[in-house]
């Protein structure tokens, strides 16, 4: 039979771990087209799993599906085509989570013949899934349980006598159900935010190994290749990406710090006196020994390094990405580059989200400083901002849930609720997801974005900071940095566009160069579809609304669309001795404006039936 | 009998596998890394990527050639690459085992051996994989080479790892 599913490979693999049954189903292309693929269609698959149960899913319940998704551009010859995502209900937030990765796993999944893999049920004993084209086996992982992600990857490669397999695995943190445990792909790519590693841990699923011999067919090969070549040339010529290649995301550290966007000491300030020690130039000069890339990508944004001196001498690590430099660095008061690199490596190796880890450690330090936690509570650690020796000890304790680590493994929302005594006011999360490393009191539109994103406090669903800082909006306006006017509109439109781009699945670093229009053209050349920009963005809005409905089904309401009290109450210093917060009334003004732009009920924050109908989501009851 | 071959510099390899994409597109018109004649192998917790490709041994009879029961091997007149006559190949796999670095493969569907053939065309003086490499890990150049004296990718990875972190760890 002719392969009609251009861009896609045409199959969904469903594995039930409880009864070891696997099922290979053809994908319904008409249905996929309504959601593009990737994030979008995985969201629909999650919804379908929920409707079958017709209720909220308990995240650690066997019924919680873990969905691995690729998009129509994954594994094609387009330079960054490595992206895949994992969609499930998050153990950390209890709501929708989509966590994206690069590396090589997504393309390999498609070469094996699957656009999506849905994993349901739980194993009784630790196991791993081995996928070799249409041969699917569940094998014992008793000998792998307890191993870190690097050991696991190497042991699996040796066991299968194949260095070309791609491994997605969890470390001790996932096994111990740390609520922000990551899933590690191809050694150094982490689906970390939202803790889907704990979903794997609950399923006793140590790893998924994939090997594929197939290929990806596109609709108009000649035109796709020609245009993909042109895109590759743009990427190679882009000066902006040249600095990414040279300094990684760490290139933004000093800039962000100078713009008062660099959260410091648990978000008490937005400027770190040692930020320049951590930036990309310093990393390149002192640490890096290799440059690495995802499948098919010529940006080569990631770097591996070795620590040359001090207590952590000899440690090999990948990083330090911008976000990690902030959360494990500035936000914990650590300005020592080697110490941050070591903490970064520990989180990666043990399978922890380094962002949530840094955030909750900073919270614990502040609790200890304020006397909310005492010496006994903190396992006799000398918890101080900047004391990296004890901070790095605490990272291990979290992964193994020892002492204070057991409380912190619950995430800052649960930990602060349990601890009380005012500690919730400086628990820096939205909907349970610890905030990333971009300050929001000096960039209010990012605050609105954090408060409203589908998976909780996240910077990857929109990045409207540039408009706060004076870039012209798409309709030609310049916005007041600390004001509220116009912020909802740019935030919404970026969120919608991103939802569609994450369905392709595009990489953020190339999107800036290629732009949405060229990516839509690639989508159409790959699939034979006829998306235009308007429909593409509208589809993103549909995806956004569907995840919103999923979140309401899982207990979210309007009161959760908010920010930590610290953002409203406590001021940060910015230029010329000025101090600023994000006044709550300003935030509410932006939020109301946002609901209006979204067509959501201003009283409840729910998408109105009319909005759902308009987006072909009439099947959703909310 | 000095001639050109694909030279590899693993120090520079980022593991992006654009060479594999280019190779499979050249031979099959599609992205299918499993049939690529150049393979990237990953070692040392992701630190090292080794491009594995035939070096067209500069000996009279290379190891693969020596063991072939059907005498399928010959030297291409233009590029001096070691080539396999697929019509004669019976897929016994002896050459695959004989190659000291593992740069010959067996196609699981056709059961024929395949390897790098140095794809120089009228339009291009560089093989597609070398052209696609943007990190200086591949070069189409001349160097004396004898596979029987060459290290395996594992050994190259080990010594490169030592070189990169030597004196530190």
Interface residues (C-beta under 8 A of the other chain):
Chain A: X75 X76 X77 X79 X104 X107 X111 X150 X153 X154 X163 X164 X186 X187 X188 X212 X213 X214 X215 X216 X217 X221 X225 X236 X289 X290 X291 X292 X293 X294 X295 X296 X297 X298 X300 X304 X306 X307 X308 X313 X314 X316 X318
Chain B: X14 X15 X16 X17 X18 X21 X24 X25 X28 X29 X30 X31 X32 X33 X34 X35 X39 X41 X42 X43 X44 X45 X46 X47 X48 X49 X108 X134 X135 X153 X164 X165 X168 X169
